[in-house]
Amino acid sequence: ETGAGTGTSTGTATGEGTKEESPENDTDGEPKLKHHPKYEKYYKMMVLGLHKDVAKHAMTRDQNDPSILDLDPEKSLKSQYKEKEANAGDGPALKDDPKYEKYYKMMKMGLPKDVAKHA
């Protein structure tokens, strides 16, 4: 009858840690992108074998930004947007960028955004 009583509890009934201690969270305490409540299902689609484009289409259908799937799933969304903001200002605004200027001009002339996207 050895082993009886060896599994005593230390007093933490739920076993839940703080937000920062969870392996599902990034160092800033926010959930990693692949565990973010809003985007977790799209990452699961890819884990189950669906192509990234299918998951992006589902995001578009659900009115979410599909470019989220191009970010690092191991980092939080908040931390990655901070990185983007730090790198912003490295060039002209998109509407002034010669590469995209014609699309903004099309929309300024009254064409729908979807038409400019597919031009």
Phi, psi and omega in degrees: 000036177283154179094352179290126177084008181277349181260045182288151181273151179266003177108354177264098187292322186269334182075007181277138177263183176284169182303321185286337185274345185291136177291348178275355181252153176279177181295340179273005178086353178273155180292144173300151185304320181289348178247004179294130184306327183281332188244354185303321183295330181286323176292325179295324177303318181289323178298325180283357174109358178285147181292151181303323180296327178293317178295321178295321178296320178297323178295317179297316178301322181273010179061041173248159180284112182292343179292348176303324182290349177273351180277170180286117182291346181272357179244159179284156178298318181301315182293327181284328175289329175297319178297318180297317180296323179294328181269355180292155180089009179280354181200188181289162174299151183305319182293340178261350180289127181304330181293327184249357185305319184295327180290320177292325178295321178299316180291326179294329179280357175107000178288145178296153181303321180297325178294316179296324179298324185264007181281000000 
